[in-house]
Amino acid sequence: MRALLFASALALFAACEPTVQIDYLEGVTFALEPTPRACVPGLQAATETVPSTPPPEDEGCDVPLVTRTQGFWKNHPCVVDGEVGGVVLVPVTLGAGLTFGSAAEVSAYLETPSKGGNGQIILGHQLLAAKLDVAAFDIGRYVFADVDGDGALETVDELIALGDEAFDSGSDYDQKRLGAVLDHLNNAGDAASLTFDPACGGAFD
């Protein structure tokens, strides 16, 4: 009887024990308004000359960030394979060698559950969505977030490079941190309108 009471008490204690929540975005600074790097004087790479005059209109400085989430890419294989939108987005590779050659493979991977909060799968889902965003909407040059705390905002392309590195050899924490940043990216422009009808009809303007 005592053993039973002791086991019950332990179970009650475990149920009441608070769960530690980790803020993977702690210390990350996001751009107030993501825009192409060339359109923001002072954010050019060290080897570039900061322009003294505004960039020409054809730089696309007034084009808002357009993204879609992993849910969109999972459920719109006709966009991934180029049937809709006119741009074939596969093959696409995560890290050094996990390549998806078809829309069906993309959808299957995005449906893979992150068993026990697996950091690589969590990052992989967001990284894959971000790469499809870049291929479809040409957002790689947009400055978006400072993840390393050096005071400089990384572009989407630079964040993806960090994501590839973490996917291959990062710690579980680093994978989840980059996954959280890319999740923020994939949602940042999700409300922006598309230049095509994603319901398997239409094409890019």
ROVEXDO-621691 format. One line per 8 residues: number of its first residue (from 1); for each residue z, x negated, y negated of N, C-alpha, C, O, CB. Coordinates in steps of 0.1 Angstrom, whole numbers, plus 5000, padded with zeros to 4 digits. Glycine has a CB too. Example, Ala and Ser with C-alpha at 12.3 -4.5 7.8 and 13.67 -1.06 7.14 Angstrom:
BEGIN
1 = 5078,4868,5057,5078,4877,5045,5078,4868,5033,5085,4858,5033,5090,4887,5045; 5071,4872,5022,5071,4863,5011,5079,4871,5000,5080,4866,4989,5057,4859,5006
//
This chain:
BEGIN
1 = 5000,4992,5012,5000,5000,5000,5000,4991,4987,4993,4994,4978,5012,5009,5000; 5009,4981,4988,5009,4972,4976,4996,4965,4974,4991,4963,4962,5020,4962,4978; 4989,4961,4985,4976,4955,4984,4966,4964,4978,4958,4960,4970,4972,4950,4998; 4967,4977,4981,4958,4986,4976,4960,4988,4961,4951,4989,4953,4959,5000,4983; 4973,4989,4957,4976,4991,4943,4972,4979,4935,4967,4980,4924,4991,4993,4941; 4974,4967,4941,4970,4955,4934,4955,4954,4932,4950,4950,4921,4975,4942,4942; 4947,4958,4942,4933,4958,4941,4928,4968,4931,4918,4965,4923,4926,4961,4955; 4935,4979,4930,4931,4990,4920,4934,4985,4906,4926,4987,4897,4939,5003,4923
9 = 4945,4978,4905,4948,4972,4891,4938,4962,4887,4934,4962,4875,4962,4966,4891; 4934,4954,4896,4924,4943,4893,4910,4950,4889,4904,4946,4880,4921,4934,4905; 4907,4960,4896,4894,4967,4893,4895,4974,4879,4885,4974,4872,4891,4978,4904; 4907,4980,4876,4909,4986,4863,4908,4975,4852,4902,4978,4841,4922,4993,4862; 4914,4964,4854,4914,4953,4844,4900,4948,4842,4896,4946,4830,4923,4941,4849; 4892,4947,4853,4878,4942,4851,4870,4952,4844,4861,4948,4836,4872,4939,4865; 4872,4965,4846,4865,4975,4839,4868,4975,4824,4859,4979,4816,4867,4989,4845; 4880,4972,4821,4884,4972,4807,4882,4959,4799,4883,4959,4787,4899,4976,4806
17 = 4878,4949,4807,4876,4936,4800,4864,4936,4791,4853,4941,4796,4875,4924,4811; 4865,4932,4779,4854,4933,4769,4843,4924,4774,4845,4913,4779,4859,4929,4755; 4830,4929,4771,4818,4921,4774,4815,4913,4762,4814,4918,4751,4807,4930,4779; 4812,4900,4764,4808,4891,4753,4794,4893,4750,4785,4892,4758,4811,4876,4757; 4791,4897,4737,4777,4899,4733,4773,4886,4725,4780,4882,4716,4776,4911,4724; 4762,4881,4729,4756,4869,4722,4746,4873,4712,4736,4880,4716,4751,4859,4732; 4747,4869,4700,4736,4871,4690,4726,4860,4690,4729,4849,4685,4743,4873,4676; 4715,4862,4697,4705,4851,4699,4698,4849,4686,4691,4839,4685,4696,4855,4710
25 = 4699,4857,4676,4692,4855,4663,4701,4849,4653,4697,4848,4641,4687,4869,4658; 4713,4846,4657,4723,4840,4647,4717,4826,4642,4712,4818,4650,4736,4837,4653; 4716,4825,4629,4711,4813,4623,4696,4813,4621,4691,4803,4615,4714,4801,4631; 4689,4823,4625,4674,4824,4623,4672,4831,4610,4678,4841,4607,4668,4832,4635; 4663,4825,4602,4659,4830,4589,4645,4836,4591,4636,4829,4595,4660,4820,4578; 4642,4848,4587,4629,4854,4588,4623,4855,4574,4630,4857,4564,4630,4868,4594; 4610,4855,4574,4602,4856,4561,4604,4871,4556,4603,4880,4564,4587,4853,4563; 4606,4872,4543,4608,4886,4538,4595,4894,4539,4595,4906,4542,4612,4885,4523
33 = 4584,4887,4538,4571,4893,4539,4561,4883,4546,4556,4874,4539,4565,4898,4525; 4559,4884,4559,4551,4874,4566,4537,4874,4560,4531,4884,4557,4550,4878,4581; 4532,4862,4557,4519,4860,4551,4513,4847,4555,4520,4838,4560,4520,4861,4536; 4499,4846,4555,4493,4833,4559,4499,4821,4551,4502,4822,4539,4478,4833,4557; 4501,4810,4558,4508,4798,4552,4500,4794,4539,4506,4790,4529,4509,4787,4562; 4487,4794,4540,4479,4789,4528,4481,4798,4516,4478,4793,4505,4464,4790,4532; 4487,4810,4517,4489,4818,4506,4502,4816,4499,4505,4823,4489,4487,4833,4510; 4510,4807,4505,4524,4805,4500,4526,4791,4495,4529,4782,4503,4535,4809,4510
41 = 4523,4788,4482,4525,4774,4477,4539,4769,4481,4549,4776,4479,4523,4774,4462; 4539,4757,4485,4552,4750,4489,4555,4751,4504,4564,4744,4509,4563,4757,4482; 4547,4759,4511,4550,4760,4526,4539,4753,4534,4539,4754,4546,4550,4775,4530; 4530,4746,4527,4519,4739,4534,4525,4728,4542,4536,4723,4539,4509,4734,4524; 4518,4723,4552,4523,4711,4559,4523,4699,4550,4517,4699,4540,4513,4709,4571; 4531,4689,4554,4533,4678,4545,4520,4671,4542,4519,4664,4532,4543,4668,4552; 4510,4672,4551,4498,4665,4549,4488,4672,4540,4478,4667,4536,4491,4662,4562; 4492,4685,4536,4483,4693,4528,4487,4692,4514,4498,4689,4510,4484,4708,4533
49 = 4478,4695,4505,4480,4695,4491,4484,4709,4486,4476,4718,4489,4468,4690,4483; 4495,4711,4480,4499,4724,4475,4489,4728,4464,4488,4721,4454,4513,4724,4470; 4482,4739,4466,4472,4744,4456,4479,4747,4442,4489,4753,4442,4464,4755,4461; 4472,4743,4432,4477,4747,4418,4472,4760,4414,4477,4766,4404,4473,4736,4408; 4462,4766,4421,4457,4779,4417,4458,4788,4430,4458,4783,4441,4442,4778,4412; 4459,4801,4428,4460,4810,4439,4448,4808,4449,4437,4805,4444,4460,4825,4435; 4450,4810,4462,4439,4808,4471,4429,4819,4469,4432,4830,4464,4444,4809,4486; 4416,4817,4473,4406,4827,4472,4409,4840,4480,4417,4839,4489,4392,4822,4476
57 = 4403,4850,4476,4406,4863,4482,4403,4863,4497,4409,4870,4505,4398,4874,4475; 4393,4855,4501,4389,4855,4515,4399,4849,4524,4396,4848,4536,4375,4849,4516; 4410,4843,4518,4420,4838,4527,4428,4849,4534,4435,4847,4543,4430,4829,4518; 4426,4861,4529,4433,4873,4536,4447,4874,4532,4455,4878,4540,4431,4872,4550; 4451,4870,4520,4465,4869,4516,4470,4883,4514,4483,4885,4514,4466,4862,4503; 4462,4893,4513,4467,4907,4511,4466,4915,4524,4469,4927,4524,4459,4914,4500; 4464,4908,4535,4463,4915,4548,4477,4915,4554,4482,4904,4557,4452,4908,4557; 4482,4926,4557,4496,4927,4563,4496,4922,4577,4486,4922,4584,4501,4941,4562
65 = 4508,4918,4582,4509,4914,4596,4507,4926,4605,4513,4936,4603,4523,4908,4598; 4499,4924,4615,4496,4934,4625,4501,4929,4639,4496,4918,4643,4481,4938,4625; 4509,4936,4645,4513,4932,4659,4515,4945,4667,4514,4956,4662,4527,4925,4658; 4516,4942,4680,4520,4953,4689,4530,4948,4699,4530,4936,4702,4507,4959,4696; 4538,4956,4705,4549,4952,4714,4543,4951,4728,4532,4954,4731,4560,4963,4714; 4552,4945,4737,4548,4944,4751,4545,4957,4757,4537,4958,4766,4559,4937,4758; 4552,4968,4753,4549,4981,4758,4535,4985,4755,4528,4991,4764,4558,4991,4753; 4530,4982,4743,4516,4985,4740,4506,4978,4749,4497,4984,4755,4513,4982,4725
73 = 4508,4965,4751,4499,4957,4759,4500,4961,4773,4490,4960,4780,4502,4942,4757; 4511,4965,4778,4513,4969,4792,4505,4982,4795,4499,4983,4805,4527,4971,4796; 4505,4991,4785,4499,5004,4787,4485,5005,4781,4479,5016,4781,4507,5014,4780; 4479,4994,4776,4465,4995,4770,4457,4984,4776,4452,4975,4769,4466,4994,4755; 4454,4984,4789,4446,4974,4796,4432,4974,4790,4425,4963,4791,4446,4976,4811; 4427,4985,4785,4413,4986,4780,4412,4977,4768,4401,4973,4764,4409,5000,4777; 4423,4975,4760,4422,4966,4749,4423,4952,4753,4416,4943,4748,4434,4969,4739; 4431,4949,4763,4433,4935,4768,4419,4930,4774,4416,4919,4771,4443,4935,4779
81 = 4412,4938,4781,4400,4934,4787,4388,4935,4778,4376,4932,4782,4397,4941,4800; 4390,4940,4766,4379,4940,4756,4370,4952,4757,4361,4954,4749,4370,4928,4758; 4373,4962,4766,4366,4974,4766,4367,4982,4753,4358,4988,4748,4371,4983,4778; 4379,4981,4747,4382,4987,4734,4386,4975,4725,4393,4966,4729,4393,4997,4735; 4380,4975,4713,4383,4965,4703,4373,4954,4703,4372,4947,4693,4397,4959,4706; 4365,4952,4713,4354,4943,4713,4358,4928,4715,4350,4920,4714,4347,4944,4701; 4371,4925,4717,4376,4912,4719,4383,4911,4733,4393,4918,4735,4385,4907,4707; 4378,4902,4741,4384,4900,4754,4396,4890,4752,4394,4879,4747,4374,4894,4765
89 = 4408,4895,4756,4420,4887,4753,4425,4879,4765,4435,4872,4764,4431,4897,4749; 4418,4880,4776,4422,4872,4788,4410,4862,4791,4399,4865,4788,4425,4881,4800; 4413,4851,4797,4426,4847,4803,4436,4843,4792,4432,4839,4781,4424,4836,4812; 4449,4844,4795,4460,4840,4786,4470,4833,4795,4473,4837,4806,4466,4852,4778; 4476,4822,4790,4484,4813,4798,4498,4812,4791,4499,4810,4779,4478,4799,4799; 4508,4813,4799,4522,4810,4794,4526,4796,4799,4524,4793,4811,4532,4821,4800; 4532,4789,4790,4537,4775,4794,4525,4767,4798,4514,4768,4793,4547,4776,4805; 4527,4758,4808,4517,4748,4812,4507,4754,4822,4496,4748,4824,4524,4736,4818
97 = 4510,4765,4829,4501,4769,4839,4502,4783,4845,4496,4786,4855,4503,4760,4850; 4510,4792,4839,4510,4806,4844,4499,4814,4837,4501,4819,4826,4524,4812,4843; 4488,4815,4844,4476,4822,4837,4474,4836,4843,4474,4838,4855,4464,4813,4839; 4471,4845,4834,4467,4858,4837,4452,4860,4834,4448,4858,4822,4476,4869,4829; 4444,4863,4844,4430,4864,4842,4424,4878,4840,4412,4879,4837,4423,4858,4853; 4433,4888,4841,4428,4902,4839,4438,4910,4833,4450,4907,4832,4424,4907,4853; 4434,4922,4828,4443,4931,4822,4453,4936,4832,4465,4939,4829,4436,4943,4815; 4449,4938,4844,4458,4943,4855,4469,4933,4857,4480,4937,4860,4450,4945,4868
105 = 4466,4920,4857,4476,4910,4859,4486,4910,4847,4498,4908,4849,4470,4896,4861; 4481,4912,4835,4490,4913,4823,4499,4924,4825,4511,4923,4823,4481,4914,4811; 4494,4936,4829,4503,4948,4830,4513,4946,4841,4524,4950,4839,4494,4960,4833; 4509,4940,4852,4518,4938,4863,4529,4929,4859,4541,4931,4863,4511,4932,4875; 4526,4918,4852,4537,4909,4847,4546,4916,4838,4559,4914,4839,4531,4896,4841; 4541,4923,4829,4550,4930,4819,4558,4941,4825,4568,4945,4819,4541,4936,4808; 4555,4945,4837,4563,4955,4844,4574,4948,4853,4582,4954,4858,4554,4963,4853; 4573,4935,4853,4583,4927,4861,4597,4928,4855,4598,4924,4844,4579,4912,4863
113 = 4607,4933,4862,4620,4934,4857,4627,4920,4855,4624,4911,4863,4629,4943,4865; 4635,4919,4844,4642,4906,4842,4655,4906,4850,4665,4910,4845,4644,4903,4827; 4654,4902,4863,4665,4903,4872,4677,4896,4867,4677,4884,4864,4661,4898,4886; 4688,4904,4865,4700,4898,4860,4699,4891,4846,4707,4882,4843,4705,4888,4870; 4689,4896,4838,4688,4890,4825,4681,4876,4826,4685,4867,4818,4701,4889,4818; 4672,4875,4834,4665,4862,4836,4658,4858,4823,4649,4865,4818,4654,4863,4847; 4662,4846,4817,4657,4842,4804,4642,4839,4804,4636,4842,4794,4665,4830,4800; 4637,4833,4815,4623,4830,4815,4614,4842,4815,4604,4843,4808,4620,4822,4828
121 = 4618,4853,4822,4611,4865,4822,4612,4872,4809,4602,4878,4804,4615,4874,4834; 4624,4872,4803,4626,4879,4790,4617,4872,4780,4610,4879,4772,4641,4878,4786; 4617,4859,4780,4608,4851,4770,4594,4853,4774,4585,4856,4765,4611,4836,4771; 4590,4853,4787,4576,4855,4791,4570,4867,4786,4559,4868,4782,4576,4854,4806; 4578,4878,4787,4572,4891,4783,4569,4891,4768,4558,4895,4764,4583,4902,4785; 4578,4886,4760,4576,4885,4745,4566,4875,4741,4558,4877,4732,4589,4882,4738; 4565,4864,4748,4555,4853,4746,4541,4858,4749,4532,4856,4741,4559,4841,4754; 4540,4865,4760,4527,4871,4764,4522,4881,4753,4511,4881,4749,4528,4878,4777
129 = 4531,4890,4749,4528,4900,4738,4524,4893,4725,4514,4896,4719,4539,4909,4736; 4531,4882,4722,4528,4875,4709,4514,4868,4710,4507,4868,4701,4539,4864,4706; 4511,4862,4722,4498,4856,4724,4487,4866,4723,4476,4863,4718,4498,4848,4737; 4489,4878,4728,4479,4888,4727,4477,4893,4713,4466,4896,4708,4482,4900,4737; 4488,4893,4706,4488,4897,4691,4479,4887,4684,4471,4891,4675,4502,4897,4685; 4481,4874,4687,4474,4864,4680,4459,4865,4683,4450,4864,4674,4479,4849,4684; 4456,4867,4696,4442,4868,4700,4435,4880,4694,4423,4880,4690,4441,4868,4715; 4442,4891,4693,4436,4904,4688,4436,4905,4673,4427,4910,4667,4444,4915,4694
137 = 4447,4900,4666,4448,4903,4652,4448,4890,4643,4450,4891,4631,4461,4910,4650; 4446,4878,4649,4445,4866,4642,4457,4863,4632,4455,4861,4620,4432,4866,4633; 4469,4864,4638,4481,4862,4630,4487,4848,4632,4499,4846,4627,4491,4873,4633; 4481,4839,4638,4487,4827,4642,4491,4819,4630,4501,4811,4630,4478,4818,4650; 4484,4820,4618,4488,4812,4606,4498,4818,4598,4502,4812,4588,4475,4810,4598; 4503,4830,4601,4513,4837,4593,4527,4829,4595,4531,4827,4606,4515,4852,4597; 4534,4827,4584,4547,4821,4584,4556,4833,4588,4555,4844,4582,4551,4814,4571; 4566,4830,4597,4574,4841,4601,4589,4838,4602,4597,4846,4597,4570,4846,4614
145 = 4593,4827,4607,4608,4825,4609,4611,4810,4610,4603,4802,4614,4613,4832,4622; 4623,4807,4606,4629,4793,4607,4639,4794,4618,4650,4799,4617,4635,4788,4594; 4635,4788,4630,4644,4789,4641,4652,4776,4644,4662,4776,4651,4636,4792,4654; 4648,4765,4638,4655,4752,4640,4664,4748,4629,4670,4738,4629,4645,4741,4642; 4665,4757,4618,4674,4755,4608,4671,4743,4598,4679,4738,4591,4687,4752,4613; 4658,4739,4598,4654,4728,4589,4650,4733,4575,4646,4725,4566,4643,4720,4595; 4651,4746,4573,4647,4752,4560,4633,4755,4558,4629,4761,4548,4651,4742,4549; 4624,4752,4568,4610,4755,4567,4607,4766,4577,4611,4766,4589,4602,4742,4570
153 = 4599,4776,4572,4595,4787,4581,4584,4783,4590,4574,4777,4586,4590,4799,4572; 4585,4785,4603,4574,4782,4613,4564,4793,4612,4567,4805,4610,4580,4780,4627; 4552,4789,4615,4541,4799,4617,4542,4806,4630,4549,4801,4639,4527,4793,4615; 4535,4816,4632,4534,4823,4645,4529,4813,4656,4535,4812,4667,4526,4835,4645; 4519,4805,4653,4514,4795,4662,4525,4785,4666,4526,4782,4678,4502,4788,4656; 4533,4781,4656,4543,4771,4659,4554,4777,4667,4560,4771,4676,4549,4766,4646; 4557,4790,4665,4568,4797,4673,4563,4798,4688,4571,4797,4697,4571,4811,4667; 4550,4801,4689,4544,4803,4703,4545,4789,4710,4547,4789,4722,4530,4808,4702
161 = 4542,4778,4703,4543,4765,4709,4557,4762,4714,4559,4757,4725,4538,4754,4699; 4567,4766,4705,4581,4765,4709,4584,4773,4722,4592,4770,4730,4590,4768,4698; 4578,4785,4722,4580,4794,4733,4574,4789,4746,4580,4790,4756,4574,4808,4730; 4562,4783,4745,4556,4777,4757,4565,4766,4763,4567,4765,4775,4543,4771,4754; 4571,4758,4754,4579,4747,4758,4592,4752,4764,4596,4747,4775,4583,4738,4746; 4598,4762,4758,4610,4768,4764,4607,4775,4777,4616,4775,4786,4617,4778,4754; 4596,4781,4778,4592,4788,4790,4592,4779,4802,4596,4782,4813,4579,4795,4789; 4587,4767,4800,4586,4757,4811,4599,4750,4814,4602,4748,4825,4575,4746,4807
169 = 4606,4746,4803,4618,4737,4806,4630,4740,4798,4639,4732,4797,4614,4723,4804; 4630,4751,4790,4642,4755,4782,4653,4760,4790,4652,4765,4801,4638,4764,4771; 4665,4759,4784,4677,4765,4790,4676,4780,4789,4668,4786,4782,4690,4760,4783; 4684,4787,4797,4685,4802,4797,4687,4807,4783,4681,4817,4778,4695,4807,4806; 4696,4800,4775,4700,4804,4762,4687,4802,4753,4684,4811,4745,4711,4796,4756; 4681,4791,4754,4669,4788,4745,4658,4798,4748,4651,4803,4739,4664,4774,4747; 4656,4801,4761,4646,4811,4764,4649,4825,4758,4640,4832,4753,4645,4812,4780; 4662,4829,4759,4665,4842,4754,4665,4842,4738,4661,4852,4732,4679,4846,4758
177 = 4668,4831,4732,4667,4829,4718,4653,4831,4713,4650,4839,4704,4674,4816,4713; 4644,4823,4719,4630,4824,4715,4624,4838,4719,4616,4843,4711,4621,4813,4722; 4629,4844,4730,4625,4857,4733,4629,4867,4723,4621,4876,4719,4631,4861,4747; 4641,4866,4717,4646,4875,4707,4638,4873,4694,4634,4883,4687,4661,4872,4704; 4634,4861,4690,4626,4858,4678,4612,4865,4680,4607,4871,4671,4625,4843,4676; 4606,4863,4692,4593,4868,4694,4593,4883,4695,4583,4890,4692,4587,4862,4706; 4604,4889,4700,4605,4903,4701,4606,4909,4686,4600,4919,4683,4618,4907,4708; 4613,4902,4677,4613,4905,4663,4599,4905,4657,4595,4914,4650,4622,4896,4655
185 = 4591,4894,4661,4578,4893,4656,4569,4905,4661,4562,4911,4654,4571,4880,4661; 4570,4907,4674,4561,4918,4680,4564,4932,4675,4555,4940,4675,4563,4918,4695; 4576,4934,4670,4579,4947,4663,4577,4947,4648,4576,4958,4642,4594,4950,4666; 4575,4935,4642,4574,4934,4628,4562,4941,4622,4563,4947,4611,4574,4920,4623; 4551,4940,4629,4539,4946,4624,4534,4958,4633,4522,4961,4632,4528,4936,4623; 4543,4963,4640,4539,4974,4650,4535,4987,4643,4528,4995,4649,4551,4976,4660; 4539,4989,4631,4536,5001,4624,4523,5000,4616,4518,5010,4611,4547,5005,4614; 4517,4988,4615,4505,4986,4608,4493,4993,4615,4493,4993,4628,4502,4971,4606
193 = 4484,4998,4608,4473,5005,4614,4463,4996,4620,4462,4984,4616,4466,5014,4603; 4456,5000,4630,4446,4992,4637,4432,4996,4632,4430,5007,4627,4447,4995,4652; 4423,4987,4634,4409,4989,4629,4401,4995,4641,4388,4995,4640,4403,4976,4624; 4407,5000,4651,4400,5006,4663,4409,5016,4669,4422,5016,4666,4396,4995,4673; 4404,5025,4677,4411,5035,4684,4415,5029,4697,4407,5027,4706,4403,5048,4686; 4428,5027,4700,4433,5020,4712,4432,5029,4724,4434,5025,4736,4447,5016,4710; 4429,5042,4722,4428,5051,4733,4415,5051,4741,4408,5061,4743,4431,5066,4729; 4411,5038,4744,4398,5036,4751,4386,5042,4744,4378,5049,4750,4399,5042,4765
201 = 4385,5040,4731,4374,5044,4723,4374,5037,4710,4385,5036,4704,4373,5059,4722; 4363,5033,4704,4363,5027,4691,4361,5012,4692,4360,5007,4703,4375,5030,4683; 4360,5005,4681,4358,4991,4681,4363,4985,4668,4366,4992,4658,4343,4987,4682; 4365,4972,4668,4370,4965,4656,4359,4967,4645,4347,4968,4648,4372,4950,4658; 4364,4969,4632,4355,4969,4621,4349,4956,4619,4341,4955,4609,4362,4974,4608
//
